[in-house]
Amino acid sequence: MASIALSPSAPAAARSGSRGRFARVGLGTVVAAVLANVLVYALGAALVGYAPGFVVLANASGTIIFTVVPATGAVLLYAALRRFARRPARAFAIIAAVVLVASIVPDFTYIPTVPGATAGQTAILVLMHAVAAGVIVGMLTTLAQPRAR
């Protein structure tokens, strides 16, 4: 009589471990991007100062929210690219560069029209975009690479 193995197959176990590792890297990426941007926010407050009427940088909560949401989206995008793209890191880097440029456009078009906006505050916003992009792309494309089988 043939026996049936009740343990998961090696590829299934590897995929499960890989998913757990990716989830940890993804969560770490979101947290690192938030912490980096909160640091930029604090340094900006010390160096540039934020006008009380400038709602965009009124407090760090906006910085946190506007970092968590896109960083989470980036992690999900990279997860999909890892599954479906032949070269996920390259595809992600290209997409991230396009998104970074698109996300900075309002900093130069809309933000100057907001009451209380200054060139220094605009520079801090642009820097936050660049810092978040650097952390997200850097961590995901280096720490979340699929392991060789």
C-alpha positions in Angstrom: 0.0 0.0 0.0 1.2 3.5 -0.8 1.6 6.0 2.0 0.5 9.6 1.7 2.8 12.3 3.0 1.1 14.8 5.3 3.9 17.3 5.3 3.9 20.2 2.8 5.9 19.9 -0.3 9.3 21.6 -0.4 8.3 24.2 -2.9 5.1 25.1 -1.0 7.0 25.4 2.2 9.6 27.6 0.5 6.9 29.8 -0.9 5.3 30.2 2.5 8.6 31.1 4.1 9.3 33.5 1.3 6.0 35.2 1.8 6.6 35.5 5.5 10.0 37.0 4.8 8.6 39.4 2.3 5.8 40.4 4.7 8.5 41.3 7.3 10.6 43.2 4.8 7.4 45.0 3.5 6.4 46.0 7.0 9.9 47.1 7.8 10.0 49.1 4.6 6.8 51.0 5.5 8.1 51.7 9.1 11.5 52.8 7.9 10.0 55.2 5.3 7.7 56.7 8.0 10.6 57.1 10.4 12.8 58.6 7.8 10.1 61.1 6.8 9.3 62.0 10.4 13.0 62.7 10.9 13.0 65.0 7.8 9.8 66.7 9.1 11.5 67.3 12.5 14.7 68.6 10.9 12.7 70.8 8.5 10.9 72.3 11.5 14.2 73.1 13.1 15.9 74.4 10.0 13.1 76.0 8.0 10.3 76.4 10.4 6.7 75.8 9.3 4.2 78.6 9.1 1.2 78.0 11.4 -1.2 78.6 8.5 0.5 76.0 6.2 -1.8 73.1 6.8 0.3 70.6 4.8 3.0 70.6 7.4 0.9 71.6 10.4 1.9 68.5 12.3 3.7 65.2 11.7 0.4 63.2 11.4 0.0 64.3 7.8 3.6 63.2 7.0 2.9 59.8 8.6 -0.4 59.2 6.7 1.0 60.4 3.4 3.9 58.0 3.8 2.1 54.9 5.1 -0.5 54.8 2.3 1.9 55.1 -0.7 4.6 52.9 1.0 2.0 50.2 1.6 0.9 50.5 -2.1 4.5 50.2 -3.2 5.0 47.0 -1.1 1.9 45.5 -2.7 3.0 46.5 -6.2 6.4 45.0 -5.6 4.8 41.8 -4.3 2.8 41.6 -7.6 5.9 42.3 -9.7 7.8 39.6 -7.9 5.1 37.2 -8.8 4.5 38.2 -12.4 7.5 40.2 -13.8 10.6 38.6 -15.1 12.8 41.4 -13.6 10.8 42.8 -10.7 13.5 45.0 -9.2 14.1 46.8 -12.5 10.4 47.2 -13.3 9.8 48.5 -9.8 12.6 51.0 -10.0 11.3 52.4 -13.3 7.7 52.6 -12.0 9.0 54.2 -8.7 10.9 56.8 -10.7 7.9 57.8 -12.7 5.7 57.9 -9.6 8.3 60.0 -7.8 8.3 62.6 -10.6 4.5 62.6 -10.8 4.2 63.0 -7.0 6.6 66.0 -7.0 4.6 67.9 -9.6 2.0 69.2 -7.1 4.8 70.5 -4.9 5.7 72.9 -7.6 2.3 73.6 -9.0 -0.3 73.4 -6.2 1.7 73.9 -3.0 2.9 77.4 -3.8 -0.7 78.5 -3.9 -1.5 77.2 -0.4 -1.6 79.9 2.2 1.5 80.1 4.3 3.7 78.1 1.8 7.3 79.1 1.5 10.1 77.9 -0.8 11.7 76.2 2.2 8.6 74.3 3.1 8.2 73.2 -0.5 11.8 72.0 -0.5 11.1 69.9 2.6 8.1 68.3 0.9 10.2 67.5 -2.2 12.9 66.1 0.1 10.3 63.9 1.9 9.2 62.5 -1.5 12.8 61.7 -2.4 13.6 60.2 1.0 10.6 57.9 1.0 11.3 56.8 -2.5 14.9 56.0 -1.7 14.0 54.0 1.4 11.2 52.1 -0.3 13.0 51.3 -3.5 16.3 50.6 -1.7 14.8 48.2 0.9 12.4 46.4 -1.4 14.8 45.8 -4.2 17.7 44.7 -2.0 16.1 43.0 1.0 13.1 41.4 -0.7 14.9 39.7 -3.5 13.7 36.1 -4.0 16.2 33.7 -2.8 18.0 31.4 -5.3 16.5 27.9 -5.3 
